[in-house]
């Protein structure tokens, strides 16, 4: 059973390279993401995942909202990895009469 990755720590960096008063957030996770989980997380928009680090850019006043969205998307990505179509084999169970 796969455990949902959680955010262990977030580092916030101000950057002159990012225009419009945005900050770069670097979230360190409790475990590494599988490649499928990383793809799903990146498709959700605005996140870049590599191993156990997720980076994203937001306005300072949106930090809590983006952190909550990241937690939600991490849970969604982990649950998607547990679906029957994602590699789990289903065996038929005989019906007893």
N, CA, C and O atoms as a printed pandas DataFrame, in Angstrom:
     atom_number atom_name residue_name chain_id  residue_number  x_coord  y_coord  z_coord
0              1         N          UNK        A               1    0.837   -1.178    0.000
1              2        CA          UNK        A               1    0.000    0.000    0.000
2              3         C          UNK        A               1    0.886    1.247    0.000
3              4         O          UNK        A               1    1.860    1.332    0.749
4              5         N          UNK        A               2    0.546    2.176   -0.821
5              6        CA          UNK        A               2    1.323    3.405   -0.961
6              7         C          UNK        A               2    0.813    4.457    0.021
7              8         O          UNK        A               2   -0.391    4.686    0.128
8              9         N          UNK        A               3    1.731    5.086    0.727
9             10        CA          UNK        A               3    1.391    6.143    1.673
10            11         C          UNK        A               3    1.359    7.465    0.913
11            12         O          UNK        A               3    2.199    7.712    0.047
12            13         N          UNK        A               4    0.394    8.306    1.239
13            14        CA          UNK        A               4    0.298    9.618    0.590
14            15         C          UNK        A               4    1.483   10.464    1.018
15            16         O          UNK        A               4    1.778   10.573    2.208
16            17         N          UNK        A               5    2.161   11.064    0.048
17            18        CA          UNK        A               5    3.278   11.965    0.355
18            19         C          UNK        A               5    2.724   13.226    0.994
19            20         O          UNK        A               5    1.714   13.766    0.541
20            21         N          UNK        A               6    3.371   13.686    2.025
21            22        CA          UNK        A               6    2.973   14.904    2.732
22            23         C          UNK        A               6    4.084   15.942    2.614
23            24         O          UNK        A               6    5.239   15.607    2.354
24            25         N          UNK        A               7    3.722   17.182    2.806
25            26        CA          UNK        A               7    4.716   18.257    2.785
26            27         C          UNK        A               7    5.390   18.286    4.149
27            28         O          UNK        A               7    4.727   18.463    5.171
28            29         N          UNK        A               8    6.712   18.110    4.164
29            30        CA          UNK        A               8    7.476   18.132    5.412
30            31         C          UNK        A               8    7.935   19.550    5.736
31            32         O          UNK        A               8    7.938   19.952    6.900
32            33         N          UNK        A               9    8.322   20.308    4.716
33            34        CA          UNK        A               9    8.795   21.682    4.917
34            35         C          UNK        A               9    8.676   22.448    3.611
35            36         O          UNK        A               9    8.743   21.864    2.529
36            37         N          UNK        A              10    8.499   23.753    3.719
37            38        CA          UNK        A              10    8.432   24.619    2.541
38            39         C          UNK        A              10    9.416   25.769    2.746
39            40         O          UNK        A              10    9.403   26.443    3.776
40            41         N          UNK        A              11   10.252   25.973    1.763
41            42        CA          UNK        A              11   11.176   27.113    1.772
42            43         C          UNK        A              11   10.661   28.124    0.763
43            44         O          UNK        A              11   10.338   27.764   -0.369
44            45         N          UNK        A              12   10.585   29.372    1.161
45            46        CA          UNK        A              12   10.085   30.428    0.288
46            47         C          UNK        A              12   11.256   31.312   -0.095
47            48         O          UNK        A              12   11.983   31.815    0.762
48            49         N          UNK        A              13   11.427   31.496   -1.414
49            50        CA          UNK        A              13   12.530   32.310   -1.918
50            51         C          UNK        A              13   11.990   33.474   -2.728
51            52         O          UNK        A              13   11.156   33.298   -3.616
52            53         N          UNK        A              14   12.472   34.653   -2.412
53            54        CA          UNK        A              14   12.175   35.790   -3.283
54            55         C          UNK        A              14   13.181   35.733   -4.416
55            56         O          UNK        A              14   14.352   35.414   -4.208
56            57         N          UNK        A              15   12.718   36.043   -5.605
57            58        CA          UNK        A              15   13.602   35.946   -6.755
58            59         C          UNK        A              15   13.430   37.163   -7.645
59            60         O          UNK        A              15   12.311   37.583   -7.939
60            61         N          UNK        A              16   14.552   37.720   -8.068
61            62        CA          UNK        A              16   14.518   38.844   -9.004
62            63         C          UNK        A              16   14.184   38.363  -10.404
63            64         O          UNK        A              16   13.805   39.156  -11.265
64            65         N          UNK        A              17   14.323   37.068  -10.630
65            66        CA          UNK        A              17   14.075   36.505  -11.954
66            67         C          UNK        A              17   12.588   36.340  -12.246
67            68         O          UNK        A              17   12.192   36.220  -13.405
68            69         N          UNK        A              18   11.767   36.333  -11.204
69            70        CA          UNK        A              18   10.338   36.117  -11.376
70            71         C          UNK        A              18    9.640   37.473  -11.308
71            72         O          UNK        A              18    9.619   38.091  -10.243
72            73         N          UNK        A              19    9.074   37.949  -12.403
73            74        CA          UNK        A              19    8.445   39.268  -12.402
74            75         C          UNK        A              19    7.096   39.282  -11.677
75            76         O          UNK        A              19    6.450   38.244  -11.531
76            77         N          UNK        A              20    6.683   40.462  -11.227
77            78        CA          UNK        A              20    5.338   40.625  -10.681
78            79         C          UNK        A              20    5.167   40.270   -9.226
79            80         O          UNK        A              20    4.087   39.829   -8.833
80            81         N          UNK        A              21    6.194   40.447   -8.404
81            82        CA          UNK        A              21    6.109   40.196   -6.956
82            83         C          UNK        A              21    5.709   38.756   -6.627
83            84         O          UNK        A              21    4.888   38.523   -5.740
84            85         N          UNK        A              22    6.274   37.823   -7.324
85            86        CA          UNK        A              22    6.012   36.407   -7.060
86            87         C          UNK        A              22    7.166   35.812   -6.272
87            88         O          UNK        A              22    8.296   36.298   -6.336
88            89         N          UNK        A              23    6.870   34.762   -5.533
89            90        CA          UNK        A              23    7.903   34.038   -4.796
90            91         C          UNK        A              23    7.946   32.604   -5.300
91            92         O          UNK        A              23    6.956   32.072   -5.802
92            93         N          UNK        A              24    9.109   31.994   -5.155
93            94        CA          UNK        A              24    9.273   30.581   -5.520
94            95         C          UNK        A              24    9.200   29.777   -4.233
95            96         O          UNK        A              24    9.900   30.075   -3.265
96            97         N          UNK        A              25    8.355   28.761   -4.225
97            98        CA          UNK        A              25    8.202   27.888   -3.064
98            99         C          UNK        A              25    8.792   26.531   -3.392
99           100         O          UNK        A              25    8.532   25.962   -4.452
100          101         N          UNK        A              26    9.582   26.029   -2.474
101          102        CA          UNK        A              26   10.211   24.717   -2.644
102          103         C          UNK        A              26    9.713   23.840   -1.501
103          104         O          UNK        A              26   10.095   24.026   -0.345
104          105         N          UNK        A              27    8.855   22.882   -1.841
105          106        CA          UNK        A              27    8.252   21.994   -0.845
106          107         C          UNK        A              27    9.019   20.675   -0.819
107          108         O          UNK        A              27    9.190   20.023   -1.849
108          109         N          UNK        A              28    9.477   20.295    0.367
109          110        CA          UNK        A              28   10.145   19.010    0.559
110          111         C          UNK        A              28    9.107   18.030    1.090
111          112         O          UNK        A              28    8.403   18.323    2.057
112          113         N          UNK        A              29    9.017   16.872    0.458
113          114        CA          UNK        A              29    7.994   15.885    0.793
114          115         C          UNK        A              29    8.535   14.808    1.715
115          116         O          UNK        A              29    9.746   14.669    1.887
116          117         N          UNK        A              30    7.618   14.046    2.308
117          118        CA          UNK        A              30    7.999   12.970    3.226
118          119         C          UNK        A              30    8.514   11.729    2.504
119          120         O          UNK        A              30    9.126   10.859    3.125
120          121         N          UNK        A              31    8.272   11.641    1.208
121          122        CA          UNK        A              31    8.800   10.528    0.405
122          123         C          UNK        A              31    8.908   10.972   -1.048
123          124         O          UNK        A              31    8.332   11.985   -1.445
124          125         N          UNK        A              32    9.649   10.205   -1.832
125          126        CA          UNK        A              32    9.769   10.512   -3.253
126          127         C          UNK        A              32    8.489   10.119   -3.969
127          128         O          UNK        A              32    7.830    9.142   -3.612
128          129         N          UNK        A              33    8.150   10.903   -4.989
129          130        CA          UNK        A              33    6.985   10.596   -5.808
130          131         C          UNK        A              33    7.371    9.627   -6.907
131          132         O          UNK        A              33    8.486    9.677   -7.428
132          133         N          UNK        A              34    6.454    8.750   -7.256
133          134        CA          UNK        A              34    6.683    7.888   -8.414
134          135         C          UNK        A              34    6.573    8.766   -9.660
135          136         O          UNK        A              34    6.077    9.890   -9.589
136          137         N          UNK        A              35    7.026    8.261  -10.776
137          138        CA          UNK        A              35    6.955    9.052  -12.006
138          139         C          UNK        A              35    5.501    9.319  -12.397
139          140         O          UNK        A              35    5.192   10.387  -12.924
140          141         N          UNK        A              36    4.614    8.370  -12.146
141          142        CA          UNK        A              36    3.194    8.567  -12.451
142          143         C          UNK        A              36    2.594    9.650  -11.558
143          144         O          UNK        A              36    1.836   10.496  -12.030
144          145         N          UNK        A              37    2.934    9.625  -10.266
145          146        CA          UNK        A              37    2.436   10.651   -9.352
146          147         C          UNK        A              37    2.958   12.030   -9.743
147          148         O          UNK        A              37    2.214   13.010   -9.709
148          149         N          UNK        A              38    4.229   12.107  -10.111
149          150        CA          UNK        A              38    4.814   13.389  -10.517
150          151         C          UNK        A              38    4.120   13.935  -11.759
151          152         O          UNK        A              38    3.846   15.132  -11.846
152          153         N          UNK        A              39    3.836   13.057  -12.721
153          154        CA          UNK        A              39    3.131   13.494  -13.940
154          155         C          UNK        A              39    1.744   14.033  -13.609
155          156         O          UNK        A              39    1.348   15.085  -14.112
156          157         N          UNK        A              40    1.008   13.316  -12.766
157          158        CA          UNK        A              40   -0.331   13.760  -12.380
158          159         C          UNK        A              40   -0.279   15.096  -11.643
159          160         O          UNK        A              40   -1.122   15.965  -11.865
160          161         N          UNK        A              41    0.699   15.256  -10.778
161          162        CA          UNK        A              41    0.839   16.506  -10.034
162          163         C          UNK        A              41    1.156   17.668  -10.972
163          164         O          UNK        A              41    0.593   18.754  -10.830
164          165         N          UNK        A              42    2.053   17.444  -11.925
165          166        CA          UNK        A              42    2.416   18.496  -12.870
166          167         C          UNK        A              42    1.258   18.853  -13.793
167          168         O          UNK        A              42    1.111   20.009  -14.188
168          169         N          UNK        A              43    0.432   17.862  -14.141
169          170        CA          UNK        A              43   -0.731   18.129  -14.991
170          171         C          UNK        A              43   -1.789   18.963  -14.284
171          172         O          UNK        A              43   -2.586   19.638  -14.937
172          173         N          UNK        A              44   -1.802   18.924  -12.964
173          174        CA          UNK        A              44   -2.807   19.687  -12.213
174          175         C          UNK        A              44   -2.557   21.188  -12.322
175          176         O          UNK        A              44   -3.445   21.986  -12.024
176          177         N          UNK        A              45   -1.375   21.572  -12.741
177          178        CA          UNK        A              45   -1.099   22.977  -13.034
178          179         C          UNK        A              45   -0.254   23.694  -11.997
179          180         O          UNK        A              45   -0.584   23.737  -10.812
180          181         N          UNK        A              46    0.842   24.254  -12.478
181          182        CA          UNK        A              46    1.656   25.119  -11.648
182          183         C          UNK        A              46    2.696   24.451  -10.775
183          184         O          UNK        A              46    3.455   25.148  -10.103
184          185         N          UNK        A              47    2.763   23.140  -10.757
185          186        CA          UNK        A              47    3.728   22.439   -9.912
186          187         C          UNK        A              47    4.774   21.745  -10.776
187          188         O          UNK        A              47    4.477   21.262  -11.868
188          189         N          UNK        A              48    6.003   21.706  -10.268
189          190        CA          UNK        A              48    7.093   20.941  -10.881
190          191         C          UNK        A              48    7.582   19.954   -9.837
191          192         O          UNK        A              48    7.950   20.354   -8.732
192          193         N          UNK        A              49    7.592   18.682  -10.169
193          194        CA          UNK        A              49    7.981   17.648   -9.220
194          195         C          UNK        A              49    9.239   16.935   -9.689
195          196         O          UNK        A              49    9.387   16.606  -10.866
196          197         N          UNK        A              50   10.136   16.707   -8.750
197          198        CA          UNK        A              50   11.363   15.940   -9.011
198          199         C          UNK        A              50   11.741   15.228   -7.722
199          200         O          UNK        A              50   12.197   15.854   -6.765
200          201         N          UNK        A              51   11.549   13.921   -7.706
201          202        CA          UNK        A              51   11.891   13.146   -6.516
202          203         C          UNK        A              51   11.004   13.509   -5.348
203          204         O          UNK        A              51    9.786   13.341   -5.404
204          205         N          UNK        A              52   11.624   14.014   -4.277
205          206        CA          UNK        A              52   10.842   14.398   -3.096
206          207         C          UNK        A              52   10.746   15.913   -2.929
207          208         O          UNK        A              52   10.542   16.410   -1.821
208          209         N          UNK        A              53   10.895   16.653   -4.054
209          210        CA          UNK        A              53   10.824   18.112   -4.036
210          211         C          UNK        A              53    9.805   18.587   -5.073
211          212         O          UNK        A              53    9.808   18.131   -6.216
212          213         N          UNK        A              54    8.942   19.502   -4.660
213          214        CA          UNK        A              54    7.967   20.116   -5.561
214          215         C          UNK        A              54    8.187   21.619   -5.506
215          216         O          UNK        A              54    8.247   22.199   -4.422
216          217         N          UNK        A              55    8.307   22.256   -6.673
217          218        CA          UNK        A              55    8.460   23.703   -6.718
218          219         C          UNK        A              55    7.255   24.324   -7.403
219          220         O          UNK        A              55    6.644   23.724   -8.288
220          221         N          UNK        A              56    6.928   25.538   -6.977
221          222        CA          UNK        A              56    5.832   26.286   -7.588
222          223         C          UNK        A              56    6.041   27.766   -7.309
223          224         O          UNK        A              56    6.808   28.144   -6.423
224          225         N          UNK        A              57    5.353   28.586   -8.071
225          226        CA          UNK        A              57    5.476   30.036   -7.958
226          227         C          UNK        A              57    4.100   30.607   -7.636
227          228         O          UNK        A              57    3.100   30.200   -8.227
228          229         N          UNK        A              58    4.051   31.551   -6.697
229          230        CA          UNK        A              58    2.784   32.193   -6.358
230          231         C          UNK        A              58    3.034   33.559   -5.732
231          232         O          UNK        A              58    4.175   33.917   -5.443
232          233         N          UNK        A              59    1.975   34.308   -5.527
233          234        CA          UNK        A              59    2.054   35.573   -4.814
234          235         C          UNK        A              59    2.133   35.276   -3.315
235          236         O          UNK        A              59    1.594   34.264   -2.868
236          237         N          UNK        A              60    2.789   36.129   -2.531
237          238        CA          UNK        A              60    2.906   35.870   -1.091
238          239         C          UNK        A              60    1.553   35.675   -0.397
239          240         O          UNK        A              60    1.446   34.851    0.512
240          241         N          UNK        A              61    0.522   36.415   -0.808
241          242        CA          UNK        A              61   -0.786   36.290   -0.159
242          243         C          UNK        A              61   -1.510   35.000   -0.535
243          244         O          UNK        A              61   -2.540   34.682    0.060
244          245         N          UNK        A              62   -0.998   34.256   -1.502
245          246        CA          UNK        A              62   -1.616   32.995   -1.933
246          247         C          UNK        A              62   -0.909   31.762   -1.373
247          248         O          UNK        A              62   -1.240   30.640   -1.757
248          249         N          UNK        A              63    0.052   31.947   -0.480
249          250        CA          UNK        A              63    0.862   30.825    0.021
250          251         C          UNK        A              63    0.021   29.721    0.656
251          252         O          UNK        A              63    0.198   28.548    0.329
252          253         N          UNK        A              64   -0.876   30.076    1.545
253          254        CA          UNK        A              64   -1.683   29.058    2.231
254          255         C          UNK        A              64   -2.603   28.326    1.263
255          256         O          UNK        A              64   -2.771   27.110    1.352
256          257         N          UNK        A              65   -3.193   29.068    0.345
257          258        CA          UNK        A              65   -4.099   28.466   -0.640
258          259         C          UNK        A              65   -3.353   27.484   -1.537
259          260         O          UNK        A              65   -3.850   26.391   -1.806
260          261         N          UNK        A              66   -2.163   27.867   -2.003
261          262        CA          UNK        A              66   -1.375   26.982   -2.875
262          263         C          UNK        A              66   -0.867   25.766   -2.110
263          264         O          UNK        A              66   -0.793   24.671   -2.667
264          265         N          UNK        A              67   -0.514   25.949   -0.833
265          266        CA          UNK        A              67   -0.068   24.811   -0.023
266          267         C          UNK        A              67   -1.196   23.810    0.161
267          268         O          UNK        A              67   -0.974   22.602    0.090
268          269         N          UNK        A              68   -2.405   24.305    0.398
269          270        CA          UNK        A              68   -3.560   23.420    0.542
270          271         C          UNK        A              68   -3.839   22.686   -0.764
271          272         O          UNK        A              68   -4.164   21.499   -0.751
272          273         N          UNK        A              69   -3.714   23.385   -1.891
273          274        CA          UNK        A              69   -3.933   22.738   -3.191
274          275         C          UNK        A              69   -2.875   21.656   -3.425
275          276         O          UNK        A              69   -3.192   20.588   -3.948
276          277         N          UNK        A              70   -1.634   21.922   -3.047
277          278        CA          UNK        A              70   -0.574   20.927   -3.201
278          279         C          UNK        A              70   -0.905   19.673   -2.391
279          280         O          UNK        A              70   -0.771   18.560   -2.899
280          281         N          UNK        A              71   -1.332   19.838   -1.145
281          282        CA          UNK        A              71   -1.700   18.684   -0.304
282          283         C          UNK        A              71   -2.833   17.882   -0.954
283          284         O          UNK        A              71   -2.802   16.652   -0.979
284          285         N          UNK        A              72   -3.834   18.601   -1.479
285          286        CA          UNK        A              72   -4.969   17.934   -2.136
286          287         C          UNK        A              72   -4.507   17.153   -3.353
287          288         O          UNK        A              72   -4.904   16.004   -3.546
288          289         N          UNK        A              73   -3.675   17.769   -4.171
289          290        CA          UNK        A              73   -3.199   17.115   -5.390
290          291         C          UNK        A              73   -2.278   15.939   -5.080
291          292         O          UNK        A              73   -2.278   14.957   -5.822
292          293         N          UNK        A              74   -1.497   16.012   -4.010
293          294        CA          UNK        A              74   -0.663   14.869   -3.614
294          295         C          UNK        A              74   -1.534   13.676   -3.244
295          296         O          UNK        A              74   -1.226   12.544   -3.616
296          297         N          UNK        A              75   -2.621   13.922   -2.514
297          298        CA          UNK        A              75   -3.546   12.847   -2.165
298          299         C          UNK        A              75   -4.219   12.266   -3.388
299          300         O          UNK        A              75   -4.370   11.050   -3.504
300          301         N          UNK        A              76   -4.622   13.129   -4.296
301          302        CA          UNK        A              76   -5.280   12.687   -5.532
302          303         C          UNK        A              76   -4.318   11.844   -6.373
303          304         O          UNK        A              76   -4.713   10.820   -6.931
304          305         N          UNK        A              77   -3.058   12.274   -6.464
305          306        CA          UNK        A              77   -2.066   11.536   -7.259
306          307         C          UNK        A              77   -1.791   10.162   -6.651
307          308         O          UNK        A              77   -1.638    9.180   -7.378
308          309         N          UNK        A              78   -1.728   10.091   -5.326
309          310        CA          UNK        A              78   -1.478    8.795   -4.673
310          311         C          UNK        A              78   -2.657    7.858   -4.867
311          312         O          UNK        A              78   -2.469    6.670   -5.127
312          313         N          UNK        A              79   -3.880    8.384   -4.744
313          314        CA          UNK        A              79   -5.061    7.538   -4.946
314          315         C          UNK        A              79   -5.174    7.074   -6.386
315          316         O          UNK        A              79   -5.617    5.953   -6.637
316          317         N          UNK        A              80   -4.784    7.907   -7.332
317          318        CA          UNK        A              80   -4.826    7.508   -8.745
318          319         C          UNK        A              80   -3.851    6.368   -9.000
319          320         O          UNK        A              80   -4.102    5.509   -9.845
320          321         N          UNK        A              81   -2.740    6.359   -8.272
321          322        CA          UNK        A              81   -1.773    5.281   -8.412
322          323         C          UNK        A              81   -2.276    3.962   -7.862
323          324         O          UNK        A              81   -1.715    2.911   -8.171
324          325         N          UNK        A              82   -3.330    3.999   -7.047
325          326        CA          UNK        A              82   -3.888    2.781   -6.463
326          327         C          UNK        A              82   -5.060    2.221   -7.246
327          328         O          UNK        A              82   -5.599    1.174   -6.887
328          329         N          UNK        A              83   -5.464    2.904   -8.313
329          330        CA          UNK        A              83   -6.620    2.434   -9.075
330          331         C          UNK        A              83   -6.307    1.116   -9.778
331          332         O          UNK        A              83   -5.141    0.853  -10.074
332          333         N          UNK        A              84   -7.304    0.282  -10.056
333          334        CA          UNK        A              84   -7.076   -1.015  -10.685
334          335         C          UNK        A              84   -6.386   -0.913  -12.040
335          336         O          UNK        A              84   -5.686   -1.843  -12.440
336          337         N          UNK        A              85   -6.566    0.178  -12.745
337          338        CA          UNK        A              85   -5.947    0.316  -14.060
338          339         C          UNK        A              85   -4.485    0.715  -13.971
339          340         O          UNK        A              85   -3.790    0.740  -14.987
340          341         N          UNK        A              86   -4.005    1.029  -12.771
341          342        CA          UNK        A              86   -2.623    1.482  -12.615
342          343         C          UNK        A              86   -1.702    0.363  -12.160
343          344         O          UNK        A              86   -0.789    0.599  -11.369
344          345         N          UNK        A              87   -1.924   -0.834  -12.640
345          346        CA          UNK        A              87   -0.994   -1.912  -12.379
346          347         C          UNK        A              87   -1.466   -2.956  -11.383
347          348         O          UNK        A              87   -0.823   -3.997  -11.247
348          349         N          UNK        A              88   -2.550   -2.720  -10.691
349          350        CA          UNK        A              88   -3.053   -3.737   -9.781
350          351         C          UNK        A              88   -3.782   -4.805  -10.578
351          352         O          UNK        A              88   -4.544   -4.497  -11.494
352          353         N          UNK        A              89   -3.548   -6.034  -10.233
353          354        CA          UNK        A              89   -4.206   -7.130  -10.935
354          355         C          UNK        A              89   -5.437   -7.544  -10.169
355          356         O          UNK        A              89   -5.413   -7.655   -8.943
356          357         N          UNK        A              90   -6.500   -7.770  -10.886
357          358        CA          UNK        A              90   -7.742   -8.247  -10.285
358          359         C          UNK        A              90   -7.930   -9.698  -10.677
359          360         O          UNK        A              90   -7.848  -10.050  -11.854
360          361         N          UNK        A              91   -8.181  -10.530   -9.699
361          362        CA          UNK        A              91   -8.431  -11.933   -9.968
362          363         C          UNK        A              91   -9.916  -12.190   -9.764
363          364         O          UNK        A              91  -10.551  -11.590   -8.897
364          365         N          UNK        A              92  -10.447  -13.071  -10.559
365          366        CA          UNK        A              92  -11.863  -13.385  -10.410
366          367         C          UNK        A              92  -12.036  -14.232   -9.158
367          368         O          UNK        A              92  -11.199  -15.073   -8.830
368          369         N          UNK        A              93  -13.131  -13.992   -8.476
369          370        CA          UNK        A              93  -13.435  -14.731   -7.258
370          371         C          UNK        A              93  -14.625  -15.628   -7.571
371          372         O          UNK        A              93  -15.663  -15.149   -8.027
372          373         N          UNK        A              94  -14.481  -16.917   -7.329
373          374        CA          UNK        A              94  -15.601  -17.822   -7.625
374          375         C          UNK        A              94  -16.759  -17.534   -6.684
375          376         O          UNK        A              94  -16.559  -17.227   -5.509
376          377         N          UNK        A              95  -17.961  -17.635   -7.208
377          378        CA          UNK        A              95  -19.174  -17.429   -6.415
378          379         C          UNK        A              95  -19.603  -18.774   -5.848
379          380         O          UNK        A              95  -19.798  -19.743   -6.582
380          381         N          UNK        A              96  -19.743  -18.814   -4.544
381          382        CA          UNK        A              96  -20.154  -20.044   -3.875
382          383         C          UNK        A              96  -21.675  -20.071   -3.780
383          384         O          UNK        A              96  -22.296  -19.083   -3.389
384          385         N          UNK        A              97  -22.275  -21.214   -4.143
385          386        CA          UNK        A              97  -23.741  -21.332   -4.074
386          387         C          UNK        A              97  -24.149  -22.462   -3.205
387          388         O          UNK        A              97  -25.343  -22.708   -3.033
